[in-house]
């Protein structure tokens, strides 16, 4: 079986090509993604199973590719994308807002995700509940409904790129309360 992990150029700005383990040279990112899809590899990580956490920072920190669940394979990528789409349909801003309203004090992302998962009767691992809930909590934070209490767990590039493992929020106080 021929391997098809695609290696990106060291400096894509210089016009270098992507190279696949099968020997094919690919002139740009789009052709690399097409080749990855045609050969059953994830079109996000190009079959490497890793993605950069903060692109452009050297040395570049990486994590397991979130598009293919760290497998490097296209099938898993498609399944994961479908699961994300289903999570977006099931887990709405009103669902998360209702869960948040049930907390009297501070709450963690994991606590809200657990309540949402239980409330919708979802099995653990079936849908990306945590990432979807995180996105909606950040939306509530941006709209001023909740306030983040957590400090970053890790600084990846000074204060420009930070990592929170299980952030904590609380409902924002309104005037007169």
C-alpha positions in Angstrom: 0.0 0.0 0.0 1.4 3.4 -1.0 1.6 6.0 1.7 0.1 9.4 0.8 1.1 11.7 3.7 1.7 15.1 2.2 4.5 17.3 3.5 3.9 21.1 3.2 6.8 23.3 2.0 9.0 24.9 4.6 8.1 28.3 3.3 5.0 28.3 1.2 5.4 32.0 0.4 8.4 31.2 -1.7 6.4 29.0 -4.1 7.8 25.7 -3.0 5.6 22.7 -3.7 3.9 20.2 -1.5 5.3 16.7 -1.7 3.4 13.4 -1.2 5.1 10.3 0.1 4.0 8.6 -3.2 6.4 11.0 -5.0 3.9 13.3 -6.5 4.7 17.0 -6.3 1.8 19.3 -5.8 2.2 23.0 -6.7 -0.2 24.6 -4.0 -2.4 23.9 -1.0 -5.5 23.3 -3.1 -3.8 20.6 -5.2 -2.5 19.0 -2.0 -6.0 19.0 -0.5 -7.5 17.4 -3.7 -4.7 14.8 -3.8 -5.3 14.0 -0.1 -9.1 13.6 -0.6 -8.5 11.4 -3.7 -6.2 9.1 -1.7 -8.4 8.9 1.3 -6.4 11.3 3.5 -7.7 14.1 5.6 -7.8 17.3 3.5 -7.0 19.4 6.6 -3.9 17.8 8.0 -3.0 16.2 4.6 -2.7 12.8 6.2 -0.2 13.7 8.9 -2.8 13.4 11.7 -1.5 16.6 13.3 -2.4 20.3 13.0 -0.7 23.4 14.2 -2.2 24.9 17.4 -0.8 28.4 16.5 0.5 28.6 12.9 3.5 30.7 12.4 5.0 30.3 15.9 8.3 28.5 16.0 8.8 25.9 17.2 5.3 25.2 15.9 3.2 23.5 18.6 0.9 20.8 17.2 -2.0 18.7 18.4 -4.0 15.8 17.0 -6.0 17.0 14.0 -9.5 18.0 15.0 -10.9 17.5 11.5 -10.1 13.7 11.4 -9.8 13.0 15.1 -6.1 12.5 14.8 -6.3 9.6 12.3 -5.2 11.4 9.1 -8.0 9.6 7.2 -10.7 11.1 5.0 -13.5 8.8 6.3 -13.0 9.9 9.8 -12.9 13.6 8.7 -16.2 13.3 6.9 -17.8 11.5 9.9 -16.5 14.3 12.2 -17.7 17.0 10.0 -21.2 15.4 9.9 -21.1 15.2 13.7 -20.2 18.9 14.0 -23.1 19.8 11.7 -25.5 17.6 13.8 -24.2 19.2 17.0 -24.9 22.7 15.5 -28.5 21.7 14.8 -29.1 20.1 18.3 -27.1 22.4 20.6 -28.4 25.9 20.0 -27.7 29.2 21.8 -31.1 28.9 23.6 -30.2 25.4 24.9 -26.9 26.7 26.4 -28.5 29.9 27.6 -31.1 27.8 29.5 -28.4 25.6 31.1 -26.3 28.7 32.1 -29.4 30.2 33.7 -29.5 27.2 36.0 -26.2 28.0 37.6 -26.2 30.3 40.7 -22.4 30.9 40.7 -19.4 30.2 38.6 -19.5 27.2 36.2 -16.9 25.4 34.0 -17.2 24.5 30.4 -17.2 20.8 31.3 -20.1 21.3 33.6 -22.3 23.0 31.0 -21.3 20.4 28.4 -22.3 17.6 30.8 -25.7 19.2 31.5 -26.3 19.7 27.8 -25.3 16.1 27.0 -27.5 14.7 29.7 -30.4 17.0 28.8 -30.3 15.9 25.2 -29.7 12.3 26.1 -26.5 12.1 24.0 -23.9 9.4 24.6 -20.4 10.5 25.4 -18.3 10.7 22.2 -21.2 10.7 19.8 -21.2 14.4 19.0 -18.6 17.1 19.7 -20.6 18.6 22.6 -17.7 20.3 24.3 -16.4 22.2 21.3 -20.0 23.3 20.4 -20.8 24.4 23.9 -17.5 26.3 24.1 -18.3 28.2 20.9 -21.7 29.1 22.2 -20.3 30.2 25.6 -17.8 32.4 23.8 -20.8 33.9 21.9 -22.6 34.6 25.2 -19.4 36.1 26.6 -19.0 38.4 23.5 -22.6 39.5 23.9 -22.0 40.4 27.6 -24.3 37.7 29.1 -21.5 35.9 30.9 -18.0 36.8 32.0 -14.9 34.6 31.9 -13.2 34.1 35.3 -10.3 31.9 34.2 -6.8 32.8 33.6 -5.1 31.0 30.7 -3.6 27.6 31.5 -0.8 28.0 29.0 0.7 30.9 27.0 1.8 29.6 23.6 3.0 32.9 22.2 3.2 35.4 25.0 -0.2 36.8 25.6 -1.2 36.7 21.9 -2.0 32.9 21.8 -3.3 31.4 25.0 -4.8 28.0 25.9 -7.7 27.3 28.3 -8.3 23.7 29.3 -11.6 24.0 31.2 -12.4 27.7 31.5 -14.8 29.1 34.1 -17.5 31.7 33.6 -20.3 33.3 35.6 -23.4 35.1 34.5 -22.9 38.8 34.2 -24.5 41.0 36.7 -27.2 43.3 35.5 -27.9 46.7 36.9 -30.0 46.7 40.0 -29.1 43.1 41.0 
